[in-house]
């Protein structure tokens, strides 16, 4: 399939747009985008005072498909445009409405591949104008990127080239570019009836999944790859499932992914269903369990990290954590509910006087253990205002204060996940502390989802 992309010259009312390094994915960096927080006079007088962005292509071109990436940063995805008017013009004065589109909220994943907008059908134009009608609930209006093709992108084959993480949840409004009146099917697929489909990465689970497009002229197939959460390109796995053993005794067993610490089943997998058991400890298939062709039954043993920290996301208040200051450093900490990394709360550490030595301010939790020869990982989500440096320390919490893991991190104003690993060279029972360190720079720090786990 031939793809010609015109290098856009941007005319707009806010920050510059910066292109992304991969042809079909977009980063979660807020700087890779356009954001408008104040309305201004629209180039099309009929649209009045509004939030808008206009692309000046320098001269007239034959224009075809448009692909739009909504604002993809997890803190600002609500600012992404929801409903918009797309218009084009050859002279900047006379405008033709191409379409009114509904742009799905971005997935906030590094694998986000955007939304296929209208096909301009070869219309000759120099200017393309997008006027926002509303957004996904934020205070501003934003996009990550817009791509306009100058050659027809009509396809005669299914072309998905999509890679997701199993933690991505439901990826919405996936388009293959085909408009043959067909429908999509496959494990994790939800057909939308409009030449797009949603894909539930959690339901599908890790692996290469066949996607089928049935239309009057035949059947086309392609695949979507789902990476396990243990893959370095994906977020951390969720904590282990601690539910009791699940009984799946149904006839037939509904198509689904069943998760539990242990699973036993005496049901039947029939009617071309796809059934998956994901477990931590054991699967017991009892008398009466049966899988009939062409159904699919998959068993996956999931090794999950067990986080030994208490109250790691600060959802139960201030318990289990304390703040220690030394040598004239001053700080305090509170619960913050404005924009946590996950769930409803994070910890806010306000450093009012820094000494330049990170361990002079320690935000800590003690009472943990390590075992000689075993490796451990500490990970956390963090952001900062007015500062960029913090540390992480795993240390004996009494004399001689032996350090087992210690690392300094550069923190940005946006939520990111950081981690360090170490291998214990002795066994310590109940006398280890995990301490984020804030004594190097004054400023406001936020931390969430702190994890201390033993590695394989």
C-alpha positions in Angstrom: 0.0 0.0 0.0 1.5 3.3 -1.1 1.6 6.0 1.6 2.5 9.6 0.8 2.4 12.1 3.7 2.6 15.9 3.2 4.9 17.7 5.6 2.5 20.1 7.3 3.1 23.8 8.1 1.1 24.6 11.2 -0.9 27.8 11.8 -2.6 27.8 15.2 -3.2 29.6 18.4 -1.1 27.8 21.0 2.1 25.7 21.2 4.0 24.1 18.3 3.3 20.6 17.1 6.2 18.2 17.2 6.2 15.0 15.0 6.5 11.6 16.5 9.3 9.1 15.7 7.1 6.1 14.7 4.8 6.1 11.6 1.7 4.9 13.4 2.2 5.3 17.1 2.3 8.4 19.3 4.1 9.1 22.5 2.4 10.0 25.8 4.6 13.2 26.0 2.4 16.3 26.4 5.0 18.3 24.4 4.2 16.2 21.3 1.0 18.1 20.7 -1.2 21.2 20.4 -3.3 22.6 23.2 -5.6 25.6 23.2 -7.0 27.0 26.5 -8.5 30.2 25.1 -10.9 30.8 22.3 -10.1 33.2 19.4 -11.6 34.3 16.1 -12.0 31.3 13.8 -10.6 31.6 10.2 -14.1 30.6 9.1 -16.3 33.5 10.3 -19.2 31.2 10.5 -17.6 29.4 13.5 -17.2 32.6 15.5 -14.9 32.7 18.6 -13.8 29.1 19.2 -11.0 26.7 19.8 -9.5 25.7 16.5 -6.3 24.7 14.6 -5.6 25.4 10.9 -3.1 23.7 8.7 -1.5 25.7 5.8 -0.1 23.3 3.3 1.7 26.1 1.3 -0.1 25.5 -1.9 -3.1 23.4 -3.2 -2.8 19.6 -3.0 -5.2 16.7 -3.7 -6.2 15.6 -0.2 -7.5 12.2 0.8 -7.5 10.4 4.2 -7.0 12.2 7.5 -5.6 10.4 10.6 -5.9 12.1 14.0 -4.1 11.4 17.2 -5.9 12.8 20.2 -4.0 14.2 23.2 -2.3 11.0 24.6 -0.7 12.2 27.9 -2.5 10.4 30.8 -2.9 13.6 32.8 -4.3 15.6 29.9 -6.3 13.0 27.8 -9.5 14.6 29.0 -8.5 17.8 27.1 -8.6 15.7 23.9 -11.1 16.9 21.3 -14.3 14.8 21.3 -16.6 16.3 18.5 -15.1 18.6 15.8 -15.8 20.1 12.4 -13.3 19.4 9.6 -13.3 21.9 6.8 -11.0 22.7 3.8 -10.4 25.6 1.6 -8.3 26.6 -1.4 -8.0 30.3 -0.5 -8.6 30.5 3.3 -11.9 32.4 2.7 -14.4 29.9 1.2 -14.8 26.8 3.3 -16.2 23.4 2.5 -17.4 21.1 5.4 -15.8 17.7 5.0 -17.3 16.0 8.0 -18.4 16.3 11.6 -16.3 13.7 13.5 -16.3 12.2 17.0 -12.7 11.5 18.0 -12.3 8.8 20.7 -10.3 9.7 23.8 -6.7 8.6 23.5 -5.6 5.3 25.1 -2.6 7.0 26.9 -0.5 4.1 25.7 2.8 4.3 23.8 1.1 2.0 21.2 -1.7 4.5 20.5 -2.2 4.6 16.7 -4.8 7.3 16.4 -8.3 7.6 14.7 -9.0 7.4 11.0 -10.9 10.6 10.1 -12.7 11.5 6.9 -11.6 10.9 3.3 -11.5 14.2 1.4 -11.8 12.2 -1.8 -9.0 14.1 -3.7 -10.4 17.6 -3.0 -7.8 20.3 -4.0 -7.1 22.5 -1.0 -4.4 24.5 0.7 -6.0 24.9 4.1 -7.5 22.3 6.5 -9.4 23.6 9.5 -10.4 21.7 12.7 -12.9 23.4 15.0 -13.5 21.8 18.4 -17.1 21.6 19.5 -16.4 19.9 22.8 -13.8 17.7 24.5 -13.6 14.7 26.9 -14.1 16.7 30.0 -10.9 18.7 30.4 -10.4 22.5 30.7 -8.5 23.0 27.4 -8.7 21.5 23.9 -5.8 19.4 22.6 -4.5 17.1 19.9 -1.3 15.1 19.5 -0.9 14.9 15.8 -2.8 15.1 12.5 -1.7 13.4 9.3 -3.1 14.3 5.8 -2.5 12.0 2.9 -2.0 13.3 -0.7 -2.6 9.9 -2.3 -5.6 7.6 -2.1 -5.2 5.1 0.7 -8.0 2.7 -0.4 -7.2 -0.8 0.8 -8.1 -4.2 -0.5 -6.5 -6.1 2.4 -6.8 -6.1 6.2 -3.9 -4.1 7.6 -3.9 -3.7 11.4 -0.2 -3.8 12.5 -1.3 -3.2 16.1 0.7 -4.1 19.2 -0.9 -3.7 22.7 -0.1 -4.5 26.3 -2.5 -6.8 28.2 -2.9 -3.9 30.7 -4.2 -1.5 28.1 -7.8 -2.6 28.7 -10.3 -2.0 25.9 -8.7 -0.3 22.8 -11.6 1.5 21.1 -12.6 2.3 17.5 -9.9 0.4 15.6 -10.2 0.9 11.9 -8.5 -1.2 9.2 -9.3 1.3 6.5 -11.8 -1.0 4.8 -15.4 0.1 3.9 -16.8 -3.1 2.4 -19.9 -3.4 4.7 -18.3 -6.2 6.8 -17.9 -7.0 10.4 -15.0 -8.0 12.7 -14.7 -11.0 15.0 -12.1 -12.8 17.1 -11.1 -13.3 20.7 -11.5 -9.9 22.5 -13.2 -8.3 19.5 -16.3 -6.1 19.9 -17.7 -5.1 16.4 -19.1 -1.6 16.4 -21.2 -2.0 13.2 -19.5 1.0 11.5 -16.3 -0.5 10.0 -14.5 -0.2 13.4 -14.2 -2.5 16.3 -13.0 -2.4 20.0 -10.4 -4.8 21.2 -10.3 -6.0 24.9 -6.6 -6.8 25.5 -7.4 -8.1 29.0 -9.9 -10.5 27.7 -7.7 -11.7 24.8 -4.6 -12.0 27.0 -1.0 -12.2 25.8 -0.3 -13.7 22.4 -0.9 -13.2 18.7 -4.7 -13.0 18.1 -6.4 -13.6 14.7 -8.8 -10.8 13.7 -11.4 -11.8 11.0 -13.2 -9.4 8.7 -16.2 -11.0 7.0 -17.9 -9.1 4.1 -20.1 -10.0 1.1 -17.0 -10.6 -1.1 -15.3 -13.0 1.3 -13.2 -13.1 4.4 -9.9 -11.2 5.3 -7.6 -12.0 8.3 -4.9 -10.2 10.2 -3.5 -10.3 13.7 -3.2 -8.1 16.8 -0.3 -8.8 19.1 -0.8 -8.5 22.9 2.3 -8.3 25.0 2.4 -9.7 28.5 2.7 -7.2 31.3 6.1 -8.7 32.1 7.4 -7.3 28.7 9.7 -4.3 29.3 7.6 -2.2 26.9 4.5 -2.5 29.1 3.5 -1.2 32.5 4.1 -3.4 35.6 1.8 -6.4 36.1 -1.0 -6.0 38.6 -0.5 -7.5 42.0 -1.3 -11.2 42.3 -4.9 -12.3 42.4 -5.6 -13.3 46.0 -9.2 -14.6 45.6 -10.0 -18.1 46.7 -10.2 -21.0 44.2 -12.8 -20.3 41.5 -15.1 -23.0 40.3 -16.0 -22.8 36.6 -18.7 -25.5 36.3 -21.0 -24.5 33.4 -22.3 -26.2 30.3 -21.3 -24.6 28.1 -18.6 -22.3 29.7 -19.2 -18.8 28.4 -16.4 -17.2 26.3 -14.3 -15.3 28.8 -11.0 -15.0 30.7 -11.2 -16.5 34.2 -8.7 -15.3 36.8 -8.1 -16.7 40.2 -5.5 -18.0 42.6 -6.6 -21.5 41.7 -9.3 -22.7 39.3 -11.2 -26.0 39.0 -13.7 -26.8 36.3 -16.0 -29.5 35.1 -17.7 -27.6 32.3 -17.6 -27.8 28.6 -16.1 -25.4 26.0 -18.3 -25.5 23.0 -19.8 -23.5 20.2 -16.5 -22.2 18.8 -15.9 -20.4 22.1 -12.5 -19.0 23.3 -12.0 -19.7 27.0 -8.9 -18.8 29.0 -7.9 -19.7 32.6 -5.3 -17.4 34.1 -4.1 -18.6 37.5 -1.4 -18.1 40.2 -1.2 -21.5 41.7 -3.2 -24.4 40.1 -5.8 -25.5 37.6 -7.8 -28.7 38.2 -9.8 -30.1 35.3 -12.4 -32.4 36.8 -14.4 -35.3 35.3 -16.8 -33.9 32.7 -14.5 -31.2 31.4 -14.5 -31.2 27.6 -13.4 -29.0 24.7 -15.1 -29.5 21.4 -13.7 -28.5 18.0 -13.3 -25.8 16.8 -13.4 -24.2 20.3 -10.2 -22.9 22.0 -9.1 -23.5 25.6 -6.0 -21.8 26.9 -4.4 -22.2 30.3 -1.8 -19.6 31.4 0.1 -19.6 34.7 0.8 -16.0 35.6 3.7 -15.2 37.9 2.7 -11.9 39.7 4.8 -9.6 41.7 3.7 -9.6 45.4 4.1 -6.1 46.7 5.1 -6.3 50.4 4.6 -2.5 51.1 1.5 -1.5 53.0 -0.7 1.2 51.7 1.4 1.6 48.5 -1.1 3.9 46.7 -2.1 5.9 49.8 -5.7 4.9 49.4 -6.0 4.1 53.1 -4.7 7.5 54.3 -1.4 8.2 55.9 -0.9 4.9 57.7 2.4 2.9 57.3 4.3 5.9 56.0 6.3 8.6 57.9 8.5 11.5 57.1 12.0 12.0 58.7 14.1 15.2 58.4 17.7 15.9 59.5 20.4 18.5 59.6 18.1 21.5 59.2 16.1 20.2 56.2 12.4 20.9 56.5 9.4 19.2 54.8 5.9 18.0 55.3 3.6 15.6 53.6 -0.2 15.4 52.9 -2.6 13.2 50.9 -3.3 14.7 47.4 -6.5 13.9 45.5 -6.2 16.2 42.5 -4.6 14.0 39.9 -3.1 10.7 41.2 -1.2 8.3 39.0 -3.9 5.7 39.7 -7.1 5.3 41.8 -7.9 8.3 44.0 -4.9 9.5 46.0 -1.2 10.1 46.0 1.3 11.5 48.5 2.4 15.1 48.2 5.8 15.9 49.8 6.5 19.6 50.3 10.2 20.3 50.7 10.6 23.9 52.1 14.3 23.7 52.9 16.7 21.3 51.2 20.3 20.8 52.3 21.6 19.3 49.0 21.9 15.8 50.6 19.0 13.6 49.6 18.9 11.4 52.7 18.3 14.4 55.0 14.6 14.1 54.0 13.3 10.5 54.0 9.7 9.4 53.3 9.8 5.9 54.6 8.2 2.6 55.5 10.0 0.1 57.6 9.7 -3.5 58.9 10.6 -5.4 55.8 12.9 -8.3 55.0 15.4 -9.4 52.5 17.1 -12.7 51.8 20.7 -13.3 50.9 21.3 -13.9 47.2 17.8 -12.8 46.1 17.1 -9.9 43.8 14.5 -7.1 44.5 12.9 -4.3 42.6 11.6 -1.0 43.9 9.3 0.9 41.5 7.2 4.0 41.9 5.3 6.7 40.0 6.4 10.2 40.6 6.2 13.8 39.3 7.5 17.1 40.7 7.0 20.9 40.6 9.9 23.2 41.0 12.4 20.4 41.4 13.9 17.5 39.4 16.0 15.3 41.8 14.9 12.6 44.2 16.4 9.4 45.4 15.3 5.9 46.5 17.0 4.0 49.3 16.7 0.5 50.7 18.6 0.4 54.0 18.9 -1.3 57.4 16.8 0.8 59.7 19.2 0.7 62.6 23.0 0.9 63.1 25.1 0.2 61.2 22.6 1.6 58.6 23.8 -0.7 55.8 22.7 0.4 52.3 21.4 -2.4 50.0 20.0 -0.3 47.1 20.4 3.4 46.4 19.7 5.4 43.2 19.0 9.0 42.2 16.3 9.9 39.6 15.5 12.9 37.4 11.8 13.6 37.9 9.6 15.4 35.3 6.5 17.5 35.9 4.4 14.6 34.5 3.7 11.2 36.0 6.3 8.6 35.0 7.3 5.2 36.5 10.8 4.8 37.9 12.5 1.7 39.2 15.7 0.3 40.7 16.9 -3.3 41.4 19.5 -4.8 43.8 20.6 -8.1 45.0 20.8 -8.7 48.8 24.2 -9.9 50.1 22.8 -10.9 53.5 19.5 -11.9 55.1 17.7 -9.4 57.3 14.3 -10.1 58.9 11.9 -7.3 59.7 14.5 -4.5 59.9 14.6 -3.0 56.3 13.2 0.3 55.3 12.2 1.6 51.9 12.8 5.3 51.7 12.1 7.9 48.9 14.6 10.7 49.4 13.9 14.4 49.0 16.7 16.4 50.6 18.5 17.5 47.5 16.2 20.1 46.1 13.3 22.2 47.4 10.0 21.9 45.6 6.8 19.8 45.6 6.9 16.1 44.9 4.2 13.6 44.3 4.5 9.8 44.6 2.1 7.0 44.0 2.0 3.2 43.5 5.2 2.4 45.4 6.2 -1.3 45.1 8.9 -3.5 46.7 8.9 -6.9 45.2 11.1 -10.0 45.0 12.2 -10.9 41.5 12.5 -14.5 40.2 
